[in-house]
C-alpha cells in the first residue's frame, strides 16, 4: 500500500523557520545545506515515478532528523 504524502505536502512544507526548528531541531536553511551534501548518496536516479529527486532527499533527511 502506498504511503500518503498528505502530511508532508500540506503541513511540513508550510512550516516557518521557527516551526522547522521546533520539529526537526534545525532551521530550513540547515536542512537544505545537509540535503545538498548528501543528495548524490541518497537520491535515486530520476524516473517517471520519482521526477523530483530533491524533494525525496529532503524528506529522507527530515525523517532522520525527526527520529
VODREN-252141 format. One record per residue (C-alpha): x, y, z. Coordinates in steps of 0.2 Angstrom, whole numbers, plus 5000, padded with zeros to 4 digits. Layout:
REM residues N
<torse><xx>X</xx><yy>Y</yy><zz>Z</zz></torse>
...
END
This chain:
REM residues 67
<torse><xx>5000</xx><yy>5000</yy><zz>5000</zz></torse>
<torse><xx>5007</xx><yy>5017</yy><zz>4995</zz></torse>
<torse><xx>5011</xx><yy>5029</yy><zz>5009</zz></torse>
<torse><xx>5002</xx><yy>5046</yy><zz>5009</zz></torse>
<torse><xx>5012</xx><yy>5062</yy><zz>5006</zz></torse>
<torse><xx>4997</xx><yy>5072</yy><zz>5013</zz></torse>
<torse><xx>5006</xx><yy>5077</yy><zz>5030</zz></torse>
<torse><xx>5022</xx><yy>5082</yy><zz>5021</zz></torse>
<torse><xx>5014</xx><yy>5092</yy><zz>5007</zz></torse>
<torse><xx>5000</xx><yy>5101</yy><zz>5017</zz></torse>
<torse><xx>5009</xx><yy>5103</yy><zz>5034</zz></torse>
<torse><xx>5028</xx><yy>5102</yy><zz>5034</zz></torse>
<torse><xx>5030</xx><yy>5112</yy><zz>5018</zz></torse>
<torse><xx>5021</xx><yy>5127</yy><zz>5026</zz></torse>
<torse><xx>5032</xx><yy>5127</yy><zz>5041</zz></torse>
<torse><xx>5040</xx><yy>5144</yy><zz>5045</zz></torse>
<torse><xx>5058</xx><yy>5144</yy><zz>5051</zz></torse>
<torse><xx>5054</xx><yy>5143</yy><zz>5070</zz></torse>
<torse><xx>5042</xx><yy>5128</yy><zz>5067</zz></torse>
<torse><xx>5056</xx><yy>5119</yy><zz>5057</zz></torse>
<torse><xx>5067</xx><yy>5122</yy><zz>5072</zz></torse>
<torse><xx>5054</xx><yy>5115</yy><zz>5084</zz></torse>
<torse><xx>5050</xx><yy>5100</yy><zz>5074</zz></torse>
<torse><xx>5067</xx><yy>5094</yy><zz>5066</zz></torse>
<torse><xx>5079</xx><yy>5103</yy><zz>5078</zz></torse>
<torse><xx>5087</xx><yy>5113</yy><zz>5063</zz></torse>
<torse><xx>5081</xx><yy>5128</yy><zz>5053</zz></torse>
<torse><xx>5075</xx><yy>5125</yy><zz>5035</zz></torse>
<torse><xx>5092</xx><yy>5133</yy><zz>5028</zz></torse>
<torse><xx>5102</xx><yy>5120</yy><zz>5038</zz></torse>
<torse><xx>5091</xx><yy>5106</yy><zz>5031</zz></torse>
<torse><xx>5094</xx><yy>5112</yy><zz>5014</zz></torse>
<torse><xx>5113</xx><yy>5113</yy><zz>5017</zz></torse>
<torse><xx>5113</xx><yy>5095</yy><zz>5023</zz></torse>
<torse><xx>5102</xx><yy>5089</yy><zz>5008</zz></torse>
<torse><xx>5115</xx><yy>5097</yy><zz>4996</zz></torse>
<torse><xx>5129</xx><yy>5087</yy><zz>5004</zz></torse>
<torse><xx>5121</xx><yy>5070</yy><zz>5004</zz></torse>
<torse><xx>5110</xx><yy>5071</yy><zz>4989</zz></torse>
<torse><xx>5121</xx><yy>5061</yy><zz>4977</zz></torse>
<torse><xx>5121</xx><yy>5047</yy><zz>4990</zz></torse>
<torse><xx>5103</xx><yy>5047</yy><zz>4995</zz></torse>
<torse><xx>5094</xx><yy>5052</yy><zz>4979</zz></torse>
<torse><xx>5088</xx><yy>5038</yy><zz>4967</zz></torse>
<torse><xx>5090</xx><yy>5040</yy><zz>4949</zz></torse>
<torse><xx>5076</xx><yy>5051</yy><zz>4942</zz></torse>
<torse><xx>5062</xx><yy>5040</yy><zz>4935</zz></torse>
<torse><xx>5045</xx><yy>5045</yy><zz>4929</zz></torse>
<torse><xx>5039</xx><yy>5039</yy><zz>4946</zz></torse>
<torse><xx>5050</xx><yy>5050</yy><zz>4956</zz></torse>
<torse><xx>5054</xx><yy>5065</yy><zz>4945</zz></torse>
<torse><xx>5058</xx><yy>5077</yy><zz>4959</zz></torse>
<torse><xx>5074</xx><yy>5069</yy><zz>4967</zz></torse>
<torse><xx>5077</xx><yy>5084</yy><zz>4979</zz></torse>
<torse><xx>5061</xx><yy>5083</yy><zz>4987</zz></torse>
<torse><xx>5063</xx><yy>5064</yy><zz>4991</zz></torse>
<torse><xx>5080</xx><yy>5068</yy><zz>4999</zz></torse>
<torse><xx>5073</xx><yy>5082</yy><zz>5009</zz></torse>
<torse><xx>5060</xx><yy>5070</yy><zz>5016</zz></torse>
<torse><xx>5073</xx><yy>5057</yy><zz>5020</zz></torse>
<torse><xx>5084</xx><yy>5069</yy><zz>5029</zz></torse>
<torse><xx>5070</xx><yy>5077</yy><zz>5038</zz></torse>
<torse><xx>5064</xx><yy>5060</yy><zz>5044</zz></torse>
<torse><xx>5081</xx><yy>5056</yy><zz>5050</zz></torse>
<torse><xx>5082</xx><yy>5072</yy><zz>5060</zz></torse>
<torse><xx>5065</xx><yy>5070</yy><zz>5067</zz></torse>
<torse><xx>5069</xx><yy>5052</yy><zz>5073</zz></torse>
END
